[in-house]
């Protein structure tokens, strides 16, 4: 299912793109996404009631999907599962992703989402160890062989200064890790308010700005 989302207040999505050769992970091949890509949300939280990613691609014609969402199973945790569900570990969609890639598509894992951001299970809000957050990001990259990570920051996460700082620091650490692997990276920010359209602002390489405060309700 391709998700249609409505936003409350301001939603910021920060993404950093990784392009280049494989890291030390065995048999990992990294295929950069196109510069401009349509990647609607695929609702992993409806796993038992949703067609596979590949079947959704075949039915819809879309080749790229943003997988929503990765989060921790509980507050204080530094581990990631799809929707914080231990029955959906990080590699839950590995075979499906491989099938999609064979058909010319790819995915973007997304962290957070409204429920996690509101409930404190977005990893930068949940985990107080920046190094462990960065390690989790790196694990997603190497486990899934992805070239882009999406940070869906909204609800209470917008005003969590500690979480914002940890997220930015962890992203910087991940970018440094990628550079050490000979992998190039860049970042971008997209935002929307209420029901308005997404706006996208390009940023200098390897810089991720902190979210701004939401506008006052009308």
Secondary structure, DSSP 4 states (H G I P E B T S, - for coil): -EE----SSEEEEEEEEEESS--SSTT----PPPSS--EEEEEGGGGGGS--HHHHHHHH---EEEEEEEE-SSTT----EETT-TTS-GGGGHHHHHHHHHTT-EEEEEEE-HHHHHHT-SHHHH---HHHHHHHHHHHHHHHT-SEEEEEE-GGGGG-HHHHHHHHHHHHHHHHHHHHTT-EEEEEEEEEETTSPPEEEE-STT--PPPPPPPPP-
